[in-house]
Amino acid sequence: MSDAADPASPATAPIANAPSGAQPAGLDGRRPPAAPDRTLYMVGATHLDPVWLWPWQEGYQEARATFRSALDRMEEYPDFIFTCDQVVLLAWVEEQDPELFERIKARVGEGRWVNAGGWWVEPDCNMPTGESFARQGLIGQRYLAEKFGQSATVGMNVDPFGHNAMLPAILRGQGMDSYTFLRPGPAEDGRLATAFWWEAPDGSRVLAYRIPHEYCSPPGDVSGHTDKALAALDRSLGDLMVLFGVGNHGGGPTKANIESIHRYDRMGSFGRLVMSSPRQYFDEFIARRGGIDSEEMAALPVWKDDLQHHASGCYSAHSGIKAWQRRAQNAVLSAERWAAVGTALHGLEHPGEDLYRAWQQVLFNQFHDILPGSAIEPAYDDARDQLGEAIAISKRIITRVQNVIARKVNIPVDEASQPVLVFNPHPWPVRQVVELQYGAQPLGVHVVDEAGLPVAAQKVQSVATTDDKGRAACAFETDVPAFGYRLYRLLRGPKEIDDAGLLVSERAGATVVENQFLRLELDQSTGWVRSLLDKRTGADVFAGAAGPHTQVCDDPTDTWGHRVVSYAWPGEEMPAVRTVVRESGPVRARVRVERAWGRSTLVEEFILTREADHVEVRTTIDWREEHHLLKLRFPVALDQTEATYEIPYAAIERPVDGAEEPAQQWVSISGALRGDGGARRAGLAVVTTTKHGYDVSPAENGADPSIGVTAVRSPVYSWHDPRLLDPEGFYAFQDQGPQTFSYLLVPHSGDWREAGLTRRGNELSAPVRAMLESFHDGELEPVASFAADGGEQVMITAIKITEDARGGDAPEVIVRAVETTGCPARARLELPIVGQVLETDFGAHQIRTFRIVADGSITETDLIEWPLEGGPVAEISAQPLGE
């Protein structure tokens, strides 16, 4: 997917520090005239995995040892330059060896220690949320600027296993104009050039360079490493960049490395060999081509896609780390929002240092050998504890602020009722069924809203197994305003409401549940969906669709899934052993389907609520298999299918070819509805909470097109082929035991944009929170909103106190939003938190960040919260709320 660059495009804005007419260093005349007329920029670096085949404590020590070695090499070789690309390593050295850190600062000042990358770690570049990528740079770049007076201008992720298509936009928003990476290699995608423009869906571009051969070298002579690099490079580029230095467990460039470079430079074996950095290479690359606006730069190929595929199994390895990460990311984002309310509106001191620590734990555990599941088993004890710390910090912040708010809500005494406040963390209104545990009432309860109007409710099973004098539970409908709260009351005794709107029946071997929008039929023998009629359109994508819902496959692949193209393999179905209606009431129906295969079980509970236009499926897997995987498949009766996947801050179309692909929270398949001559389009989206490995497969072998979710894999921990496993050996296998997650089945009209899928995913991952409250006077109304994005194309992704106020109480608020559908839009952002309304335009998939200061003025910033160079790209209209 490449085309010629448009030299007039704003996406080709000047790259930082590109000198005009710059010449390579090292032209001292010592080389033979017959030497190749080219320069190899030899970049001394080390790739240090803070965690991989060792725990983080070992990485912590190795950072100090590696950096000391690099500084010693500088003492011995005056031309040696070292490049560091993970900020956490610098932070570790600063806190354990301040003297060594001062030596690093001195070398940065000389230009011989170069900080690239700009991110806290080299993360997995597909699974974290868009906001996580924003925070990698926010924390990383600010650290570099604070400690060294300069941030990174070159993005650098040399070891991650793939790179999402929105990274160019994120990098440009963090002050980086170029990108150095390794994977996919030439054997994995031969379409990629060595150097090219990489363009994000919003039109942002970075100059990308694919590292040849490897990001590190053996400790001795570099000639073999250089030979292999040259064999993989595009020779038409002329001068090239080669990374060297011992890596993975750190180490860095050795004396033997450096002396061999000097020797081969003098011999002219490869041309000119100069000690360099990625920044110097990119600057001189541009200068040799006549500058950033030259025709030669415009002629570079342009790539408008992800950079995939490598190690596709890592998106499903170790379900636990995926679940912990998603919980932690949602928790910290929610804590930020509520902390902003506490600071801006209630005078609370901002818990900036606590949030900073929580984000560090989240970002660290996105490292590309932790989040992908490829580290040793003990590493996940540390990851669980560290992410648990982030979640605990967040819950304390959220609970405090929400209780401060609750105490100020006016709740008149009504001894026949129990007040309940429901808080919505999302900047759009949310209608959701809440499950609430409460002190038992022998006759049950009914629910009313703040105006005394009845709310649909039903009794459900309590999480406490006690008698009627203990705890009980109910489920009731809520309608909570955008990023705000609403007061409800529990009243003694059950009470029916008019127009329940939910029917449960049995017919022809099927359990049928329907509301005003959907009719769901579950086959009692197979346990799967026989029909899901969308009453709004008359379309039923499941009716007549052929293919299994479950596939259990033998999985001989290693932990990473190296060389895996697809996990859409033939397998055995997991047969249903029981189907039972667990709940049937005015709020929701719940049908439980139990399956078993081998020593493993799968429970899916299909939930249709009174006013939902989707089916929620709560899933519990108790997995006891080794070297096997379970795919959940969703076959549809569609032709001419198209597949769309959510990626950070955007969505992307991919082929319907069964390839194992990464995604955020949802995948959609659309096509011509079978049976009416293709006159109507329809679609299905599967929205999940903690799964990231998907495929969309075409019709084949008697099965219809389908979405596949890799629900569980059980490889050996940290098994990297080509090593063979000893059949008599003893190994630890991943994902043994129970796990839970949820997914939604969302039928739509064939255009995923109309289904609000990203918002649904966020609501599923981070539901509203209900809390029991007491009676008291207060100045706050029973219903309030603090921020609202309108619930349309443009979605607010972050609300926080500016990073400049960390640890203080300055009420300057950051609001970030992104266009979610790929179409330009006009947005109206209502921000009661600062008493302002903001109106402005967004381009397709554009990310914009706004800083609202104490006097109400609004300025635009980049992702680091620094003023946007050149001013805003679109006019901002701001006015006080209510005018």
N, C-alpha and C positions, 0 to 999 in steps of 0.2 A: 504494500500500500504506500506508494511513494509518487510524488510528482514534483515538478520544478517549483522552486520558491518564487514568490512574487517579490521582486526587489523593492516595491513600494509599500509592502505590507508593514503595518506598525508592529507586527510580531517579530520583525527583524531589527528591532531597535538596537542601537549600538551596545556592544558588549564592553564590559568594564576594562579599562586600562589596556586597550589594544593599541600598541604603538604603530605608527606608520613607518614602513621601511625598516623595521627591526630585523637584524641579522642574527643567526645562531652564534652562540659563543664557541670558543675553542678553535678558531681558525688561526692557528699559530704556525702553519707551514711545515710541521714536522712529519706529516703523513706523506706516503708515496703518492706521486701524481696519479698512479693507477687506482687509487682508492675510490670506492663508490662516492659519487657526488651527492651525498645526503647527510642529514643529521638525525641521529637517534637521541631523543631526549630521554635520558636515563633518570627515572623518578625513584629515588630511594624512599621506601616506605615500609611499613609492617602492617599486616592485617592481624590484629589481635582479637580473637573471639573472647569476650569477657566470660562467656559460658559456652561450653560445648561438651567436650569429653572430660571436662573438669568443672568444679563448682566456681561460683563467682569469687569466692575468697582467693582462689588460685589466680584468677584473672586480675584481681586487685593487686596482688604482689607482682605479677608479671608486667603490669603497666609500668611500675617503678623501675624494674630491671631493664625493660626494653628502652625506656626513655633515657635512662642513664647511659646505656650502650650507644644510643644515637648521639648523645651529647659528647661522649668520649670520641666517637668517630670524627666529629667536627673539630675537636682539638688536634687530631692526627692528620686530617685531610682538609685543607683550607677551602677546597672547591665543593665539598660535600654539602648537599641540601637534603633535609629530611621533611617528609610530608606526613602529617597526622590527620586522620579523618573521623575520629570519634571523640566527641567532647567529654563524654563520661570518663574517659581515661585521663584526661587532663585534670578533671575535678578530683579524681581519686588520688592522683599524684600531689595535687595541691594540699589535700587534707592530711596525707601521710608523710610527705617530705617537702616542706616549704622551701628548703634550700635548693632542692633540685628544681622545683617549680620556678624559682627566681632565675636559674640558669636558662630554663626554657624561654622565659620572658625576654631575656637578653638576646637570645638567638632569633626570636621572632623580630625584635627590633632591627637586627642585622639583615633580615630577609633570608636567613639560612634555615630557619624552622618555619614551615608553611602549614597553616591550619586550613584544611579543605573540608568539604562535606557539610559543615555547619549544623549537623544534627546531633542529638544526644548520643545515639547509637546508629549503627547501620541496621535499620529495622527490616522485618519482612515488609515488602513494598506492595502488598496486595490486600492483606486482611485488616490492618488498622483502619479506623474511620478517617474521614477527611480531616476532622478536627485534631486527631492524633498527629497526622503529618504536619499540620500547622504548628502544633506544640513542639514537635521535634525541632523545628527551626526557631520557634519563639524562644525556647529555653537555650538551645545550642548557640544560636547567633548572638543572643544577648550576653551569654557567658563569655564568648570570644571578644565581644566589643568591650565588656567591662574589664576583663583581665588583660587584654592585649591591645586594646584600642583599635581593633579592626576585626570585622567579621569575614566569613568565607564568601568567596564569589564563585567557586566551583563546587557543584554538587558531586558527591562521590559515594557510590554504593557498590563496592567491588565484589561483594560476595552474595547478596540476596538473590533469590531464585527466580524472580520476575519483577516487573515494574509496571504499575498501573498507568493508564494513559493520561491521567490528570497531573502527573508529577511535574511536567514543564510549567504548568500554571502555578503550582505550589512553590517550585524553586524560584521562579521569577518574582513571586510575591514575597520571597525571603531574601532577595538581593543576589541570587545566583543565576548566572546566565549560561552556564555550560554544565555538562554532566558526564561523569566517567563511570562506566559499568562494565561488567564482564558477560553476564548471562542475559539472553540466550546466546550461546556460542555459535560459530559458523555451521557446525554440524546440526544444531537445533533449529536455526533459522538462517538459511543462506541468502535470504533477500536483503538482510541488513548490510549496509555499507559499514566501513570502519569509522568514518566520520560522516555525520548527516545532521540535518535539522530535525529535531523531534518536536512535533506540534501537538498541543493538547486540544481537547474539544472546544475550548474557549478561544483558540487561535494563538495562545502564548507559545513561544518557541525557545528552546535552548539548543546550543550546539553540542551534540552528543558524540562521544568517542567510545567505541567498544574496545576494551582492552584485549590485546591478542594473547592467546595461549593461557596465561595465568596472571594473577595479581601479586604473586610472590615468587621467589626463586630459591634454589638450593643455596646452602651457605658458602659454596666454593666458587669456582670459575663460572662466569655468567655466559660463556659462549654458547653452551647448549640451550640455555633458556632463551638467548637472543635469536638463535637459529629458528627455534620453534615459533617465536613471536613473529619473525619476518615471514615465515611460511604462512601465517594466518592473516597477515596484514594486506590491505589494499595498497599495492606498490605505486599506484597512480597518485597517491597522496604525497609522495616524495618523503619529506621529513616526518618522522613517526615518534610516538611515545611508547616507552617500555618501562614497566614497573619492575623493581627488583628489591630483594630483601627477604629474609626468612620470615614466614608468617604463620597464621592460624594460632599457634601458641605464642605469638610475638617473636621477639628476637631482633628483627630489623636487619639492615644492611651490615654485612661483615667486612672485616679487613680484606678477606680474599675476594669478596664481591668487588670492592672499590678498586683494589689493585689490578684486578683483571680488566676492569673498565679502562683504567689508565693505560694498561698494556695494549689492549685492542684498539684504543683510540690512537696511540702512537703508531701501531702497525697499519692502521687504516683498514682493518679487516672488514668492518661493517660500514665504513664511512666515518663521519665525525661522531664521537660519543661525548655528550656533555651532561654534566650533572644539572638537573633541572627540577621543575615542579609542574603540575598540571596547569596552573595559571600561566606560566611562561609559555608552555606549549601552545595553549589556545590563543594567547595574544600574538605569538609569532606565526601561527597558522593563518590567522586573519590578515596580518600584515603582509605576508608573502602573496596573498591573493588580492592585494590592492585595497584592503580595508573592508569594513563591515558592509558597506553599500555597493561593493563591486559586483560586476556580473559574475565573476568566478565564485563568489560566495553565494550569490543567488542561484547558481547552477547546481549547488549541492543537492543531493536527494532529500526529500522531505518524507518523514514517517509520521503517519497520523493514526496511531494505534497503540495498544499495549506493547510492551516488550516481554514476550512469553515464548516458549514454555521450557521450564526446567524443574525437575523434581515435583511433579504434579501431585504426588501423594502427600506432600507436606501440608496441603490445605485440609486434610482430614486426619492426619496423625495427631494423636493425643488430644482427645475431645476435651479433657479437663482444662488445658491451658487456653483453648479457644473460649470456653465458657467463662473462666475467671477473667480473662482479658475484656470480654464484652461487658461483663458486669462492672468491672472497674472503670472502664471508659465512661459508661453511662453514669456511674455514681459520681465521678469527679466532675463531669460536665454539669450534672444537676446541682452538685454542691457549689460550683462556681456561680450558677445562676441565683440560687437562694442566698449565697453570701453577698452577692451584689445588691439584692433587695435589702438584706439586713444592714448593709453599710449605707446605701444611698437613702433609704427611707426610714430606718429605725435607729440610726446612730451607733450601730455596733462597730467595734473595731474589726477591720477586715482580716480574716484569717489567712493572709497571703502566704506566710511561711508554711503553714500546714498544707495549703493547696499546692504550693511549689513542691513540697516533699511527696505528696500524693502523685503529682504528675511525673516526677522523676521515677517513681516505682513503676508506674504504668508504662512509660516510654522505655525504660530499661528492659522490661519483659516483653517488649515487641521485637527485641533483637532476633536476628534471622536464624539463630539456632535454638531459640527458646519458643517463641510463638509458633513456628512451623512444626514443633514436636520432635526435633532431631537431636536434642541434647540427652545426656545420660539421665537415668531415672532419678537420682538424688537431686538433680537440678530443679525438678518440679516441686520438691518439698520447699525449696527456697522461693520459687516463683509463686507458689500458693500463699506462702507467708507474706511475701512482699506485696502482692496484689491484695491480699487480705488487709494489710496495713492501709493501702490506699482506699479501700472500701470503708474500713472502719473510720478513718479520718473524715471521709465524705459523709457518712451517716451521722457522725457527731455534729458536723456543720449544718446539715439539712435539718436534723431534729431540733437543734437550738433555734434556728431562724424560724422554722414553722411554729414552734411553741411561742416564740416572741410575738409572731403575728397572731396566733390563736388567742393569746392572752388579751390582745387589744380588740378582738372582734366582739361586738355587742351581742350577747346571748342571754336574753331574758330568762328568768327562772320559769321552768315548766317541769314540775317534779314528776309528771307522768311520762317524761321523755328523756332520752339520752342524746345529747348533741354529738354530732360527728362532723368534722371538717375534712373535706377531700381536697387534696392539693394536686395540681397538674403541672408537671415540669416542662411541658412543651409549649412553645409560643404560638399555638393554635388551639381552638376549642377541641376537647376530647370527650366523646361519648363512650363510656366504658362501663362494664359491669364490675363492681367492686365486691370482693369477698371479705367480710368483716367478722372477726371474732369478738364476742362481747360477753358480758356477764349474763348468765342464762336467765331467760324468762320462761316459766313453765308452759305458757300458752303461745310462745313465739312472739314475733314483732312484725310491725309494718313500718313503712318509711314514708316521710314527707319531706319536701324541700323547704327552703327558707320562707316561702310564702304559704306553707301549709298544704300545698298541693300534693296529692298522692303520687308515690313513685313505685314502680314495679319492683317487687322483692319476693324472695322465696327462701325457705330454710334449706341449708346445705350442711354437709357433714363437717363437724368441728375438727380442728387439728388436735384437740385434746380429747382423750377418751375417758370421759368422766360421766357421772350421773347428771340429772337435770339441774342440780344445784351448782354445777361447775360452770363450764364455758359452753357457749353455743355459737352458731355461725349463721349468717345469712348472706345472700348475694342480692345486690340491688343495683339498678341502673343509675348512672351519674351522667351529668352533663355539665362539665367544668369549663369555665372560660379560659382563654389562652393564658398560659403561664400565670396561674392564679389559683383561687380556691373558691369553694362553695360550701355553705352550711346545710346539713341535713339533720333530721332527727329520727331516732328510733322510738316508736310508740308501742305500748304493750298490746299483745294480741295480734293474730293475723287479720288481714283485711284484703279482700279481693279488689282488683281494679278493673275498670271497664276496658274492653278491647284488649284482651291479653295478647292476641295476634300471634300465637305460637301453637301449632298443632303437632301431635305425635300419634302415629298410627302404625299398623302393620298391614302389609298387603303383598301377596304373591312371593313370600319368602324374603321380604325386604322390610327393614325398619325405615319409616318415612318421618322426616321432621321438616316442617316448613313454617316460614314466616311470610311477611308481605313481599319480601324480595327474592327469596330462594326456596327451592324444594330439594331436599337432600334425601336420596334413597341409598341405604347401605344394604348390600347383599348379606344376608345372615349366614350363608355358607362360606363365602370367600372373605367376608369381613371388609370388603372394599366398596368404593363408590360405584354404584350402578348408574346413577344419574345425579346431576346437579344442575337443575333448571334455573336459569336466571330469568325471573318473571318480567324484568324490565325490558329485556330484549327478545325473549323467547328462545334464546340460544342455550344449548346444553352440550358443552364440549366433552363431557364424559359419556354420554349416551352412545352405546355401540362401540366404544373405544376398546381395542384389543391389546392385551399386554399385561404382564404381572405388575403388582404394586411393590412386591418385595423380591429382592434377588440376593441370595447368599452365595458368595463366590469364594473359591479358593484363591488366596492372594499370596503369591510367592515373592512379591516385590519387597525391596528394602524399605527402611523407615521413610526415606525421602520420596520413594516412588521414582527412582531414577529410570529414565528411558520409558516411562509410562506415557502413552499417548491417550489412552482411555481406560476407565474402569467400568465402562458399560459392557461388561462381559456377560455371557450366558451364565445363569446360576439357578439354584433351586429356590422355589418359593417357600416362604415361611408360612405354613398353613395356619388358618384361624382355628382356635380350639373353643372359643366362647365369644358370643356377642350378647350384650345385655344392656338394657336401658337403665342407666344409673340415676339420672335425674330427669324429671319432667315437671315443669312448673311454669308460672307466668313469665319468668325472666329468661329461662334457658332450658334446653334439653341437652342431655349428655349421654352419648352412647359409647360404651366401652367395648373394644375389640381386643381380644387376647390372642397372641400367636406364640408358637414355640418351634424351635429348630435345634437339634442337637441338645446341648446343655443350656441354650440361651432362650430368652423370652423377649417379646416385644408387646407393649401395651400402647394402644392409640385410643384416646378418648376424644370423640368428635363432639364439638360443642357448637350449637347454633343458638344465638341469643335473639331476643324478641325483635330487635331493630337492626341486626347486623346484615351486611351484604357480603359477608365472607364466612367461612367455616374455620373455626380454630380447632387444631388438633394437638392435644397435650400428649407427649410421647415419653415413655419410659422404656429404656433398653437395659436389660440385664445380660451382658455379653460375657460368654465363657468360652469363646472359641479362640484358637491360635492360628495365625496365618490365614485369616479369613476377613472378608469385608461384607457389609450389608449396604445395599443400595435401596433407597425408597424411590420408586418410580411412579410417575403421574402421566399415564398415557391419555391422549386426547384425540378426538375424531376431527382432526384438522388436516387440510392439505395446503401446499404452498407456504410452508411454515417459515417464520422468522423468530430469532431468539435475541433477547435483550437481557443484559446482566447489569446489576448495580455495581459501580466501582466507587472509590472515594470521591465525593462531591459531584458525581456524574453517573451516566449510564452509557453503555456501549453495546452495539450489535456485534454478534459473533456468528460464525457459520453453524448451521444445524448439522453437525457431523459427529457427535458423540464424544468430542474431545473433553478431557477433564479440565475444567476451567475454574479459576478463583472468582469469587464474587463477595459482595458485602452481605446484604440481608435478603435480596430477592432476585429471582429469575423469572422471566416472562416468555411464553411462547404464544405466538399469534398466527392466524392463517385463515384460509377460506373454510367456513363451516361445511362439513360434509353433508350431503343430502339435499341441498337446494341449488345445485349447479354452481356453487362457488359465489353466489350473489351476495352473501353476507359474510362479514368477517367477525371473528370472535377470538377470545384468548383466555389463557389461564396464567396466573402468577402464583408461584409458591414463595411465601415470605417466611423466613426462618429467624431464629434468635441467635444461634451460636454455631451454625455450620457454614463452611466456606468452600467446599469442594462440590462442584456441580457438573452436569453435562446436559445438553439438549440433543437428543438423538433422533435421526430420521426414521421413517417407517422401514422396517426390514424384518425378515424372517417371521412374517405373520403378525408382528406387533406394530402398533401405530406409533406416530411420533410421540415423544415423551420428554418430560423434565426428569432428570435423575439427581438425587441428593445422596452423596456419600455420607451415610449416617454414622458409620463406625468402621474402623480398620484396626487390626491387631498384629502389627509387625513387631519384631524384636526392637527394643530400645537401641538407638544409635547404631543400628546395623547398616553399614555402608558397603554395598557390593563394590568390587567383585569378590570380596571375602565370602567364602562359603561357610554356612553354619554347620557345625558338627552335629550329626544326627544323634549322637550320644551326649551332647553337651546340655548344660542347664542355662536357660535364658529367661529373662523377664520380658513379658509381652505386654504391649500397651492395651489400655481401655478394657481391662478385665473388671467386671462388676457393673453396678447400676449407674446410669446417667439419665438425665432428663433434659428435654428441650421442647419447644413448641413450634408449630408452623401454621400458617394460614393458607387456605385455598381461596383464591380471589378470582372469580370469573369476571371478565371484562369484555368490552365491545370490540376488542382487537387492537386498541391503541392503549398501551401501558400507561401513557401519560394521564389518561382520564381516571386511573384507579388510585392515585395518591399513594403509590407503593412505598416510597421512602418514609413518608409519615406513618404509614401503617407499621412498617418495620420498627421505627423508633418507639411507637406506642406499645408494640408487643414486647420489645426489649426493656422498656422503662415505663411500666404502667403507672397510673395515678396512685397516690397514697392516701389512705383514709386513717384518721386518728380520732379516738374518743376524746371528748372535751367536756369541760365543766361549764356551769353558769356563771356569768359575770358581766358587769358593765364594760363598755369599751367604745372607742371612737371610730372603729372600723366597721364598714358595712358587711353584711353576711355573704356577699359575693364581690369578688374583685379580680382584676387582671393587671399584670405588671408589664406585659409586652405582648404584642400580637403582630403576626406577619400576614394575616388575611387567609392563610391556608391554601394559597394558590401556587403559582409557579415558583415564586421566590420564597425560600425557607430560611428563617433565622437558625443558625447553627451554633452560635455562641453568644452569651451575655455574661460579662465579667467585669470586675474592676480592673482598670488598666494595670499592666505589669509594673509600671513606674511607682504604683502605690503599694507594692507588696510590703506587708508588715505595717502599713499605716492606715489612715482612715479617709484618704482623699476620695470623694465621691465622683471620680471620673470613670465613665462607663464605656466599655468596648462592646459593640454589637457587630457581629459578622453574619452575612447572609449570602446565599448562593442561588442562582437560577437552576432549577432541577429538571427541566424538560428538554433542554436543547433549543429553545426558542426565545428570542428577545422578549422582555416583559417590562412593564411599568409596575413598580412596587410601592405600596403604602405601608410603612412600618409604624405602628402606634406604640409609643414607648412611655407609658405612665410612670415607669421607674425613674425617668428623668423629666417627665412632664412635656414631652416633645412628640411631634409627628414628623416623620421623615418620608419624603417622596422622591424617587429617583428611578432611573432606567438601569436595567441590567441586560448585558448581552447574553447570548447562549452560554450556559454553564459558567457564567462569570462569578467569581468570588469577590466580594467587596467588604471592607472592614471600616467601621465608623467609630470615631472617638467623640463622645459627648461630654463636654467639660461642665464644671459646676454652674457656669452662667447660662447654660443651655445651648451654647454654640457647638456646631458639629463640624468636624474635619474628617477627611479620609486618610487612612493609614495603610501601610502594607501589612503583611502577616506578622511582622515583628513588632507592630504597633508603633512604627516610626513614621513620620510624615511622608505621604506619598509624593515622590519626586514628580515635578511637573503639574501638580494639582490633580483633582479628581478627573477620571475619564468620562464622567457624566455629571451633569449639574445636579446638585442636591438642593431640594426645597425643604426647608425646615420651618416649623411654626409651633408655638406652644399648644399643648393638648387642649382641645375644646374650642379652638378658634377656627 
